[in-house]
Amino acid sequence: MNDQQRRKIFDVMKRVPVKKDEVVIRQGDQGDWFYVVDSGEYSVTITPPDGGAPIEILKYTTGGGTNPCFGELALMYSKPRAATVTSTTDGMLWAMDRRSFRSILMKSSTSNTIKTLRSVEVLKSLSVGQLQRLADVLTEVTFKEGDYVVTQGQVDSTFYIISDGSVKVSKKEAPSETLMELSKGQYFGERALLKHEPRAANVIATTKLKCFYVSKDSFEEVLGPLQAIIDDDRIAREKQAASKQLQLEAEGLTGVDFGSFTLIGQTVLNDPTAMVLVSFKGKEYTVKALSKAKVEAMSLQSRVLNERAILAGLSQTHNFVPQALVSLTDTSYIYWVFKVTIACALSELMEKAGALKENEAKFYIACVASGLQHLHQLDIIYRNVYPEALVVTTEGYLQLMDMSFAVKTDSGDKPRDYCGAAHYLSPEQVSGQGHDQSVDYWACGILMYEMMLESNPWLTGDAAKDSELGIYARISAHKGGSLMDTGLSEKAEIFLNGLLEPAADQRLGVRGVGPEEIRANSWMADMDWYALSNSSLTGPHASATKAVKPPPASLTDKYTGDDAWCKEFKDSSFTTK
């Protein structure tokens, strides 16, 4: 670290007095703090796996003029403590938390770092959310001119990004020959994230050099194996090929207007939106109709334009995120045509069904989680996991169809706006500190709670206490793992608490191996994800949704305002772009 960084580190460290026999860190607990010994003696013990008596393996003391430290892995990631440290005398420690340490080390802006990461060939398949998590575990290191950053033949697994200075690349066979020169914003060692093998060349600092680095182990700690990520990207490209069928479907709608369809009935009404079932040449579609008059009265013009941009960018087909085939307009409405048949909103189903059984809730949560994973791979935060916004097909499958609050985050900047229902917002949304895809998994947890318990954890039923400020105060005060004794199974409670983890980077769905952790969770052990992805499972309420008879559609609003705000809308195909 440079002198300025060291001074900042000293400034954020806090003094921690300890008493004899006080446990400083406990084996198995999550680690967030790093400690330097100022005075006193400390015993390091490990409890054997069989639960026998603790074994002392080390003692920390300032004898000999040294100041030992412990808990340094906590500066990299929240990993269970490997041992217990107990004070054997009164003493004094200096402590620093990981967040402060990271904020001091990360000198360059996150967006610039993410742009550099995105330029790395083996990282191109990562979403912005994944790149943000990777940026969070980068560590800064400095070298003097002439230092060897990488030595040919050495075996290590570290990837570097140059934040300041330059390097030259050479080989032992021709040390005076420079194979290439790299400078600020460029990188080297990326193959180390895939394979643990000897370095193929020397990398030598030609100036004072500052780099960010991450090891293969740290990379996999937050994102899982890179090869698995690359394989997932290949599968996504194969799915994109399946969208050709939808393109053909869209071509069959070329030149139609809304009057070309036969109205069957209205399935969802959520102003300013109405969803109606229609037929055309023997095929059924769902049309999402937006009343221009209501959009203007509710000042939602920017939301509608944003939704148009999001829908236009959905170029890959997915079972739970339907693509808009075409957009249509007339004097009073904007229409999007989808190749799905919607029966009702999830809120209507929940109202009729009452508290859902665990296997029923599990099915819907799996649908939502699968759809979210797809959107997150496209750098889209959905921000609308909410019973009124989620809709159910006649086959009983959930659809993430309302993109009015969705946001594209490919710039790397975290959104800070407030949108959606207050009692579905995450702690980081409430604090306005910036949020990422993890907010969708928090909302998924609230949805699970409401489906199974018929209540919301932040609502009391008292109108005075349930003001937005009251709700936000309860959300902000929530402690991880505190939703116990809910009456749910132990596995369901653990899963729910994982989703409702206040620390965004430790939330189920983004930590460790990301969305795959949801699939591998013990509560989801009996979920057939392959059958779900092929829509070959029977939805828990499929018989009810198939039996829904939609009431007559009523699209009678008239618009006499200025059409300038919606001039971008015109009859067009989305999937044939």
Secondary structure, DSSP 8 states (H G I E B T S, - for coil): --HHHHHHHHHH-EEEEE-TT-EEE-TTSB--EEEEEEESEEEEEE--TT----EEEEEEE-GGG---EE-GGGGT---B-SSEEEESS-EEEEEEEHHHHHHHH--S-HHHHHHHHHTSGGGTT--HHHHHHHHHT-EEEEE-TT-EEE-TT-B--EEEEEEESEEEEEBTTBTT---EEEETT-EE-GGGGT---B-SSEEEESSSEEEEEEEHHHHHHHH--HHHHHHHHHHHHHHHHHTHHHHHHHHTTTT--GGGSEEEEEEEEETTEEEEEEEETTEEEEEEEEEHHHHHHTT-HHHHHHHHHHHHT--S--TTS--EEEEEE-SSEEEEEESS-EEEEHHHHHHHH-S--HHHHHHHHHHHHHHHHHHHHTTEE-----TTT-EEETTS-EE----TT-EE-TTS-------S-GGG--HHHHHTS---THHHHHHHHHHHHHHHHSS-TT--S-TTTTSHHHHHHHHHH--TT----SSS-HHHHHHHHHHT-SSGGGSTTTSTTTTHHHHHSGGGTT--HHHHHTT-S--TTHHHHHT-------------S-GGGGTT--SEESTT-
